[in-house]
Amino acid sequence: MLASYFNGVLIALGLIMAIGAQNAFVLSQALRREHHLWVASVCVFFDVLLVALGVYGLAQLLTSSPMLLAVARWGGVLFLTSYASLALLRALRPQVLDTEVVRPRQPLRTVLATTLAVTLLNPHVYLDTVLLIGALGAQQVSPTAYVAGSATSSVVWFFSLALAGAKLAPWLARPITWRVIDFLVAIMMFSVAAQLIFGG
């Protein structure tokens, strides 16, 4: 059960930490103190919802078909090793998170609509959260513990950005920071891939 929980933590954190539209948007809202806790809450809610749908939906399919389980297992290994390799390449090409965009203060309704768009209109959300995280979670000894681990990562990451945005901005703007993060992401993804290979 603990192994499933920590797998959920590692996989979700590895995917969430990568520079992307969601992270940039949450951080920019935090810097402006503009409904940033609402934004973080929406991101967490849909992350947990999509992971749960992926895990429990795919779990039923995979437990009924050993062939699908094998495809999910080796597909997960392929994706994780590819993702880890890309993270290592990104670590060699430092990125900067742009948080200096200035715009007038927006009402909560507009900010929430933008948050939903950033969260749900990105196809990678469904590929990563529903398919990848879901397929890996469906193979865990305890899928529920895995979902809880994923939810923990989501809460910690998004609320860290939202609550400490102003303090984190100079740190996150440094290329060396993202090189370290990408290196850690690569290690996490390789370790989970190894579990799938040797743990079955």
Secondary structure, 3 states (H helix, E strand, C coil): CHHHHHHHHHHHHHHHHCCCHHHHHHHHHHHHCCCHHHHHHHHHHHHHHHHHHHHHHHHHHHHCCHHHHHHHHHHHHHHHHHHHHHHHHHHHCCCCCCCCCCCCCCCHHHHHHHHHHHHHCCHHHHHHHHHHHHHHHHCCCCHHHHHHHHHHHHHHHHHHHHHCHHHHHHHHCCHHHHHHHHHHHHHHHHHHHHHHHHHC
